[in-house]
Amino acid sequence: MKVLVTGGAGFIGSAVCRLLAGELGADVLNLDKLTYAANLASLRPVENNPRYRFQQGDIGDRALVGELLRSFEPDAVLHLAAESHVDRSIDGPGAFIKTNIEGTYALLEAARDYWQQLPPARGRDFRFHHVSTDEVFGSLGPQGKFTEESRYQPNSPYSASKAASDHLVRAWHETFGLPVVMSNCSNNYGPYHFPEKLIPLAILKALHGEPIPVYGKGDNVRDWLYVDDHARALYAILSRGKPSESYNVGGDGERTNLEVVRAICALLDELAPKSPHRPHAELITFVTDRPGHDRRYAMDATKIRRELGWQAQESFDSGLRKTVAWYLDNRWWWEPIWSKTYRGARLGTAVRADAPAPAGA
């Protein structure tokens, strides 16, 4: 299989590239714009693999994407390129509209042009796989899980931009016949994760003896999915999923944010016994909640397990242990980020215009 991966220098994308080129023997062309969260160091395990190739570029550059499709002649496009941090979407939604909506549109059009020129047999086998998020479905109550039939109700600029791109992909299948598959996943975690997200941020804050921020009361719930399990799910969908079908991918790892952070602190106490900051749980600090913070996400992954035979290999506990150990053992990867790119500053603090004034104001 030959796969054009967009956003392959990001967290999930790099895991996909390592799996496809490094383990499964697929030919991979990684197209990535190399924005702030992209990191070619995450691809060090495959950077010299003859089956792997990198091209810097923007998915919104239709001419470039068209030329890459014609020259590489992929069997599939695996679309992961996206702005993905909710807090950043609150501070600056424009970048999310441009990349996640306009960029997906440009990519779809380039893929459609390419697909229409393929011989009939290759055209039938071609796939455009769009990777999305559970956040498009909004917030769950205390019970139940999102299914593939859940209604869309995005609540942040990020989730709204992903919902829009989901609808574009579906429309390009229904209107033009482009053979697409779609997937929506729960929160990913694991090695090579840019430290603006909860788990790597908590690990690095704790290692430096700094306050570990927890939004609100820490009782928001997320379903956690180990990134390598997600990569294998994406391959299953790309290679065996039915055109026009959507698949939810979850890890059955529901935890409150506070439970996650406490588990990280306990693992650091165990795995870094010489740390001067033990017990690390004393660093936990509650901060003002994120605007529009969804209460709970949980994914029903019955369909992908039943139809494609995928199963997560890591529990939340085993995956988190691997993740914490990886950050302890791989300072070479995260120290340049922490010292030069992102030092854990709070993002997404915009206040709604109709929010009540704080006491004493």
C-alpha positions as CSV (number, residue, x, y, z in Angstrom):
1,M,0.0,0.0,0.0
2,K,1.1,3.5,-0.8
3,V,-0.3,6.2,1.6
4,L,-0.2,9.9,1.5
5,V,-0.4,11.0,5.2
6,T,-1.2,14.6,6.0
7,G,0.0,15.9,9.3
8,G,2.5,13.1,9.7
9,A,4.9,15.1,11.8
10,G,2.2,15.6,14.5
11,F,1.5,13.4,17.5
12,I,-1.0,10.9,15.9
13,G,0.4,11.3,12.4
14,S,4.0,10.4,13.4
15,A,2.7,7.3,15.2
16,V,0.9,6.3,12.0
17,C,4.0,6.9,9.9
18,R,6.1,4.8,12.3
19,L,3.5,2.0,12.1
20,L,3.0,2.1,8.3
21,A,6.6,2.5,7.1
22,G,8.4,0.9,10.1
23,E,6.3,-2.1,10.8
24,L,3.8,-2.8,8.0
25,G,6.1,-2.1,5.1
26,A,3.8,0.5,3.4
27,D,5.2,3.3,1.3
28,V,4.5,6.6,3.0
29,L,4.6,10.2,1.8
30,N,4.3,12.5,4.8
31,L,3.0,16.0,4.0
32,D,3.3,18.4,6.9
33,K,3.4,22.2,7.1
34,L,5.6,21.9,10.2
35,T,3.6,24.3,12.4
36,Y,4.5,24.7,16.1
37,A,3.4,21.2,17.3
38,A,4.9,19.3,14.5
39,N,8.3,17.6,15.2
40,L,10.4,15.7,12.8
41,A,12.3,14.2,15.7
42,S,9.2,12.1,16.3
43,L,10.0,10.4,13.0
44,R,13.6,9.5,13.8
45,P,12.7,5.7,13.9
46,V,11.7,5.9,10.2
47,E,13.5,8.9,8.8
48,N,16.1,6.7,7.0
49,N,13.6,4.1,6.0
50,P,13.5,3.8,2.1
51,R,9.7,3.4,2.3
52,Y,9.3,6.8,4.1
53,R,9.5,10.2,2.5
54,F,8.8,13.7,3.9
55,Q,7.5,16.7,2.1
56,Q,7.0,20.1,3.8
57,G,3.8,21.8,2.6
58,D,0.3,23.0,3.3
59,I,-2.8,20.9,2.6
60,G,-4.4,24.1,1.4
61,D,-1.8,24.4,-1.5
62,R,-3.9,22.5,-4.0
63,A,-1.3,22.7,-6.8
64,L,1.3,21.1,-4.5
65,V,-1.0,18.4,-3.3
66,G,-2.1,17.6,-6.9
67,E,1.5,17.3,-8.0
68,L,2.3,15.0,-5.0
69,L,-0.7,12.8,-5.8
70,R,0.3,12.5,-9.5
71,S,3.9,11.7,-8.8
72,F,3.5,9.4,-5.7
73,E,0.3,7.7,-7.0
74,P,-1.0,6.7,-3.6
75,D,-3.7,4.1,-2.9
76,A,-5.1,6.2,-0.1
77,V,-5.0,9.5,1.6
78,L,-4.9,9.5,5.4
79,H,-5.9,13.0,6.5
80,L,-4.7,13.9,9.9
81,A,-3.4,17.5,9.4
82,A,-5.3,19.8,11.7
83,E,-5.1,22.5,14.3
84,S,-6.2,20.4,17.4
85,H,-5.9,22.2,20.7
86,V,-9.2,23.5,22.1
87,D,-7.5,26.2,24.2
88,R,-5.7,27.6,21.2
89,S,-9.0,27.7,19.3
90,I,-10.4,29.9,22.0
91,D,-7.5,32.4,21.7
92,G,-7.4,32.3,17.9
93,P,-10.2,30.5,16.0
94,G,-9.1,31.8,12.6
95,A,-6.3,29.3,12.2
96,F,-8.7,26.5,12.9
97,I,-11.2,27.6,10.2
98,K,-8.4,28.0,7.6
99,T,-6.7,24.7,8.2
100,N,-9.5,22.4,9.4
101,I,-12.2,23.6,7.0
102,E,-10.6,25.4,4.1
103,G,-7.6,23.0,4.1
104,T,-9.8,19.9,4.1
105,Y,-11.8,21.4,1.2
106,A,-8.6,22.0,-0.9
107,L,-7.4,18.5,-0.1
108,L,-10.7,16.9,-1.0
109,E,-10.7,18.7,-4.4
110,A,-7.1,17.6,-5.1
111,A,-8.0,14.0,-4.1
112,R,-11.1,14.1,-6.3
113,D,-9.1,15.3,-9.3
114,Y,-6.6,12.5,-8.8
115,W,-9.2,9.8,-8.1
116,Q,-11.1,10.6,-11.3
117,Q,-8.0,9.9,-13.4
118,L,-7.3,6.5,-11.9
119,P,-8.1,3.3,-13.8
120,P,-11.4,1.8,-12.8
121,A,-9.9,-1.0,-10.6
122,R,-7.6,1.4,-8.7
123,G,-10.4,4.0,-8.4
124,R,-12.7,1.5,-6.7
125,D,-9.9,0.6,-4.2
126,F,-8.9,4.2,-3.5
127,R,-9.7,5.6,-0.1
128,F,-9.8,9.0,1.4
129,H,-9.7,8.6,5.2
130,H,-10.7,11.6,7.3
131,V,-9.6,11.5,11.0
132,S,-11.8,13.4,13.4
133,T,-12.6,13.7,17.1
134,D,-15.2,12.8,19.7
135,E,-15.6,16.5,20.5
136,V,-17.8,17.0,17.4
137,F,-20.6,15.3,19.4
138,G,-20.6,17.8,22.2
139,S,-20.9,16.8,25.9
140,L,-22.3,13.7,27.4
141,G,-24.2,13.3,30.7
142,P,-23.1,10.9,33.4
143,Q,-24.3,7.8,31.4
144,G,-24.0,6.5,27.8
145,K,-21.4,6.7,25.1
146,F,-21.2,8.4,21.7
147,T,-22.0,6.1,18.7
148,E,-21.6,6.6,15.0
149,E,-25.2,7.8,15.0
150,S,-24.8,10.5,17.7
151,R,-25.9,13.9,16.7
152,Y,-23.3,16.7,16.2
153,Q,-23.2,19.4,18.8
154,P,-19.8,21.0,18.8
155,N,-19.1,23.5,21.6
156,S,-15.7,25.0,20.9
157,P,-14.2,26.6,17.8
158,Y,-11.9,23.6,17.4
159,S,-14.8,21.0,17.5
160,A,-16.9,23.2,15.3
161,S,-14.1,23.3,12.7
162,K,-13.7,19.5,12.8
163,A,-17.5,19.0,12.6
164,A,-17.5,21.1,9.4
165,S,-14.7,19.1,7.9
166,D,-16.5,15.9,8.7
167,H,-19.6,17.1,6.8
168,L,-17.5,18.2,3.9
169,V,-16.0,14.7,3.6
170,R,-19.4,13.1,3.7
171,A,-20.7,15.5,1.1
172,W,-17.8,14.8,-1.3
173,H,-18.8,11.1,-1.1
174,E,-22.6,11.7,-1.5
175,T,-22.2,14.3,-4.3
176,F,-19.1,13.2,-6.2
177,G,-18.7,9.6,-5.2
178,L,-15.3,10.0,-3.7
179,P,-14.7,6.8,-1.7
180,V,-14.2,8.0,1.8
181,V,-14.0,6.5,5.3
182,M,-14.2,8.5,8.5
183,S,-13.2,8.0,12.1
184,N,-13.8,9.8,15.3
185,C,-11.5,9.1,18.3
186,S,-11.3,9.8,22.0
187,N,-8.4,11.6,23.7
188,N,-5.1,10.2,22.6
189,Y,-2.0,10.0,24.8
190,G,1.4,8.4,24.6
191,P,5.0,9.2,23.6
192,Y,6.0,12.2,21.4
193,H,3.0,14.2,22.6
194,F,3.4,18.0,22.4
195,P,3.2,19.3,26.0
196,E,0.2,21.7,25.6
197,K,-2.1,18.7,26.3
198,L,-3.0,17.5,29.8
199,I,-0.9,14.3,30.2
200,P,2.4,15.5,28.8
201,L,1.9,18.9,30.5
202,A,1.3,17.3,33.9
203,I,4.4,15.1,33.5
204,L,6.7,18.0,32.6
205,K,5.3,20.4,35.1
206,A,5.8,17.7,37.8
207,L,9.3,16.9,36.7
208,H,10.2,20.6,37.1
209,G,8.5,21.0,40.4
210,E,6.0,23.5,39.0
211,P,2.2,23.8,39.8
212,I,0.2,21.2,37.8
213,P,-2.9,23.0,36.6
214,V,-6.2,21.2,36.8
215,Y,-9.3,23.0,35.4
216,G,-12.2,23.7,37.7
217,K,-12.7,20.9,40.1
218,G,-11.0,18.3,37.9
219,D,-14.2,16.3,37.5
220,N,-14.5,16.5,33.7
221,V,-14.3,13.0,32.2
222,R,-12.4,11.9,29.1
223,D,-12.0,8.5,27.5
224,W,-8.3,7.9,26.9
225,L,-6.8,6.0,23.9
226,Y,-3.1,5.0,23.7
227,V,-1.8,6.5,20.5
228,D,-0.3,3.3,19.0
229,D,-3.7,1.6,19.5
230,H,-5.2,4.4,17.6
231,A,-2.7,4.1,14.8
232,R,-3.6,0.4,14.4
233,A,-7.3,1.3,14.3
234,L,-6.6,3.9,11.6
235,Y,-4.8,1.2,9.5
236,A,-7.7,-1.2,10.0
237,I,-10.2,1.4,8.8
238,L,-8.0,2.5,5.9
239,S,-7.4,-1.0,4.6
240,R,-10.7,-2.7,5.5
241,G,-13.3,-0.1,6.2
242,K,-16.3,0.3,3.9
243,P,-16.7,3.4,1.8
244,S,-18.9,6.1,3.3
245,E,-18.8,4.4,6.7
246,S,-17.7,6.1,10.0
247,Y,-16.0,4.3,12.9
248,N,-15.6,5.4,16.5
249,V,-12.3,4.6,18.2
250,G,-12.1,4.6,22.0
251,G,-10.0,3.1,24.6
252,D,-12.6,2.3,27.3
253,G,-10.4,4.4,29.6
254,E,-12.7,6.9,31.2
255,R,-11.1,9.0,34.0
256,T,-11.7,12.4,35.5
257,N,-8.9,14.9,34.8
258,L,-8.0,14.8,38.5
259,E,-7.8,11.0,38.5
260,V,-5.4,11.3,35.5
261,V,-3.2,13.8,37.1
262,R,-3.1,11.9,40.4
263,A,-2.1,8.7,38.6
264,I,0.7,10.6,36.8
265,C,2.0,11.9,40.2
266,A,1.9,8.4,41.7
267,L,3.8,6.9,38.7
268,L,6.5,9.7,39.0
269,D,6.8,9.0,42.7
270,E,7.5,5.4,41.8
271,L,9.6,5.8,38.6
272,A,11.6,8.8,39.7
273,P,12.3,8.1,43.4
274,K,15.2,10.6,43.5
275,S,13.0,13.5,42.4
276,P,13.2,16.4,44.8
277,H,9.6,17.2,44.2
278,R,8.1,14.0,45.7
279,P,5.2,13.6,46.5
280,H,4.3,15.1,43.2
281,A,0.6,15.3,44.1
282,E,1.4,18.3,46.3
283,L,2.0,20.2,43.1
284,I,-1.6,19.9,41.9
285,T,-3.2,23.3,41.6
286,F,-6.9,24.0,40.7
287,V,-7.3,26.8,38.2
288,T,-10.2,28.7,36.6
289,D,-12.1,26.3,34.2
290,R,-11.8,26.5,30.4
291,P,-14.7,28.4,28.7
292,G,-17.3,26.0,27.4
293,H,-15.6,23.0,28.9
294,D,-17.5,19.8,27.9
295,R,-18.4,17.7,30.9
296,R,-17.8,14.2,29.6
297,Y,-16.8,12.2,26.5
298,A,-16.9,8.5,26.0
299,M,-16.8,6.4,22.8
300,D,-18.6,3.2,21.9
301,A,-16.1,1.3,19.8
302,T,-18.3,-1.7,19.3
303,K,-18.6,-1.2,15.5
304,I,-14.8,-1.2,14.8
305,R,-14.3,-4.2,17.1
306,R,-17.1,-6.2,15.5
307,E,-16.6,-5.3,11.8
308,L,-12.8,-4.8,11.6
309,G,-11.5,-6.9,14.5
310,W,-9.6,-4.1,16.1
311,Q,-9.0,-4.2,19.8
312,A,-7.0,-1.8,22.0
313,Q,-3.8,-3.5,23.3
314,E,-3.2,-1.1,26.2
315,S,-5.4,-0.4,29.2
316,F,-5.2,3.2,30.5
317,D,-3.0,2.1,33.4
318,S,-0.5,0.2,31.2
319,G,-0.4,2.9,28.6
320,L,0.0,5.7,31.2
321,R,2.9,3.8,32.8
322,K,4.6,3.4,29.3
323,T,4.0,7.1,28.7
324,V,5.5,8.4,31.9
325,A,8.5,6.1,31.6
326,W,9.0,7.3,28.0
327,Y,9.2,11.0,29.1
328,L,11.6,10.1,31.9
329,D,13.8,8.2,29.3
330,N,13.6,10.7,26.4
331,R,14.6,14.1,27.6
332,W,16.3,14.6,24.2
333,W,12.9,14.9,22.6
334,W,11.1,17.2,25.0
335,E,13.8,19.4,26.4
336,P,14.2,21.5,23.2
337,I,10.4,22.0,23.1
338,W,10.2,23.0,26.8
339,S,13.1,25.3,26.6
340,K,12.4,27.0,23.2
341,T,8.9,26.4,21.9
342,Y,6.4,26.0,24.7
343,R,7.0,26.2,28.4
344,G,3.5,25.2,29.7
345,A,1.9,28.7,29.7
346,R,-1.9,28.8,30.2
347,L,-3.9,29.2,27.0
348,G,-7.6,29.7,26.2
349,T,-8.5,32.1,28.9
350,A,-10.9,34.2,26.9
351,V,-14.1,35.1,28.9
352,R,-17.6,35.1,27.4
353,A,-19.0,38.6,27.0
354,D,-22.1,37.6,28.9
355,A,-20.2,35.9,31.7
356,P,-20.9,37.3,35.2
357,A,-18.3,39.7,36.6
358,P,-16.0,38.1,39.2
359,A,-16.8,38.9,42.9
360,G,-15.4,42.2,43.9
361,A,-15.1,43.5,40.3
